[in-house]
């Protein structure tokens, strides 16, 4: 799990790529939970929170609040 400062240092394209990667991971985690293979159920929650952080930073950058 990355820190906010690390995420803010990324470019918009990198943030979008990170979001896509996390969404794929979240899909796989949900699939594993359904099939009973999930080892760490808390990872689903962590992935959702990280996606939310990324989306917040993307919105801030689009509104011009952060220049990086």
C-alpha positions as CSV (number, residue, x, y, z in Angstrom):
1,X,0.0,0.0,0.0
2,X,1.4,3.3,-1.1
3,X,1.5,6.5,0.9
4,X,-0.4,9.6,-0.2
5,X,2.8,11.5,-0.8
6,X,4.0,8.7,-3.1
7,X,0.8,8.8,-5.1
8,X,0.8,12.6,-5.4
9,X,4.3,12.4,-6.9
10,X,2.9,10.3,-9.8
11,X,1.7,11.7,-13.1
12,X,-1.9,11.6,-14.1
13,X,-1.2,8.7,-16.6
14,X,0.6,6.7,-13.9
15,X,-2.3,7.2,-11.5
16,X,-4.7,5.9,-14.1
17,X,-2.5,2.9,-14.8
18,X,-2.3,2.3,-11.0
19,X,-6.1,2.5,-10.7
20,X,-6.6,0.0,-13.6
21,X,-4.1,-2.4,-11.9
22,X,-5.9,-2.1,-8.6
23,X,-9.3,-2.7,-10.2
24,X,-8.0,-5.9,-11.8
25,X,-6.5,-7.0,-8.5
26,X,-9.8,-6.2,-6.7
27,X,-11.7,-8.3,-9.3
28,X,-9.4,-11.2,-8.7
29,X,-9.7,-10.8,-5.0
30,X,-13.4,-10.9,-5.1
31,X,-13.3,-14.0,-7.4
32,X,-10.9,-15.7,-4.9
33,X,-13.3,-14.8,-2.0
34,X,-16.2,-16.4,-3.9
35,X,-14.3,-19.6,-4.6
36,X,-12.9,-19.8,-1.0
37,X,-9.3,-19.3,-2.0
38,X,-8.8,-15.8,-0.5
39,X,-6.0,-15.9,2.1
40,X,-6.2,-12.2,3.3
41,X,-9.8,-10.8,3.3
42,X,-8.5,-7.4,4.5
43,X,-6.7,-6.9,1.1
44,X,-10.1,-6.3,-0.5
45,X,-10.7,-3.4,1.9
46,X,-7.1,-2.0,1.3
47,X,-7.5,-2.2,-2.4
48,X,-10.8,-0.3,-2.3
49,X,-9.3,2.4,-0.1
50,X,-6.3,2.8,-2.4
51,X,-8.5,3.2,-5.4
52,X,-10.4,5.9,-3.6
53,X,-7.2,7.7,-2.8
54,X,-6.1,7.6,-6.4
55,X,-9.4,8.9,-7.6
56,X,-9.3,11.7,-5.1
57,X,-5.8,12.7,-6.3
58,X,-6.8,12.5,-10.0
59,X,-9.7,14.8,-9.2
60,X,-7.5,17.3,-7.3
61,X,-5.0,17.4,-10.2
62,X,-7.8,17.9,-12.8
63,X,-9.1,20.9,-10.7
64,X,-5.6,22.3,-10.5
65,X,-5.1,22.0,-6.8
66,X,-1.9,20.1,-7.1
67,X,0.9,20.9,-9.6
68,X,3.2,18.0,-10.0
